[in-house]
Amino acid sequence: MTLVLLSAPPDRPVRRVDRHFVTDVIRATAVPADRLEHLYAGSAEGRLDSALFFLAAGAEEAASAGERIVRRALAVAPT
């Protein structure tokens, strides 16, 4: 299992959002081929962090899957 940590860039603060909403959107966009096992999101003023756990062959595969999932989530999430 490989952990991928994602955080918003410090120069682009985000508004505070409900962490459950974030996990729901990410989970809804994940497909079985991504091999996402667990997901956690935390939110504070100006900050959003996500931890995605994958059953992946290695760090590169997990990072690639994390990027795909987050890009899909950002494409469908309401703004």
C-alpha positions in Angstrom: 0.0 0.0 0.0 1.4 3.4 -1.0 0.4 6.8 0.6 0.1 9.9 -1.6 -0.2 13.2 0.3 -1.7 16.2 -1.6 -1.8 19.8 -0.4 -3.0 23.0 -2.0 0.0 25.2 -2.9 0.7 27.8 -0.2 0.6 30.7 -2.7 -3.0 29.6 -3.7 -5.0 29.4 -0.5 -8.3 27.7 -0.6 -11.6 28.5 1.1 -12.5 26.2 3.9 -14.6 23.3 2.7 -16.2 20.3 4.5 -13.7 17.4 4.5 -16.5 15.0 4.0 -17.6 16.8 0.8 -14.0 16.5 -0.4 -13.8 12.8 0.3 -17.2 12.2 -1.3 -16.1 14.0 -4.5 -12.8 12.2 -4.7 -14.3 8.8 -4.0 -17.0 9.4 -6.6 -14.4 10.0 -9.3 -12.2 7.1 -8.5 -12.5 4.0 -10.7 -11.4 0.4 -9.8 -8.3 0.7 -12.0 -7.0 3.5 -9.7 -6.8 0.9 -6.8 -7.7 3.5 -4.2 -8.0 1.8 -0.8 -8.4 4.6 1.8 -8.9 8.3 1.7 -8.7 11.1 4.2 -9.1 14.9 3.8 -8.5 17.6 6.2 -9.5 21.3 5.9 -8.5 24.4 7.7 -8.8 28.1 6.7 -6.7 28.5 3.6 -5.6 24.9 3.5 -6.8 21.6 2.1 -4.9 18.4 2.6 -5.7 14.9 1.3 -4.1 11.5 1.9 -4.9 8.8 -0.5 -3.8 5.2 0.1 -3.3 3.0 -3.0 -2.6 -0.7 -3.7 0.1 0.2 -6.2 3.2 -1.5 -7.4 5.2 1.6 -6.3 5.4 5.2 -5.6 5.3 6.4 -9.3 2.1 4.3 -10.0 0.4 5.6 -6.8 1.4 9.2 -7.6 0.0 8.9 -11.1 -3.3 7.4 -9.8 -3.5 10.2 -7.3 -3.1 12.9 -9.9 -5.7 11.3 -12.2 -8.3 11.0 -9.4 -7.7 14.6 -8.2 -7.9 16.0 -11.7 -11.2 14.2 -12.3 -12.5 15.4 -9.0 -11.5 19.0 -9.7 -13.2 18.8 -13.1 -16.6 17.8 -11.6 -16.6 19.6 -8.2 -18.8 22.6 -7.9 -16.9 25.9 -7.5 
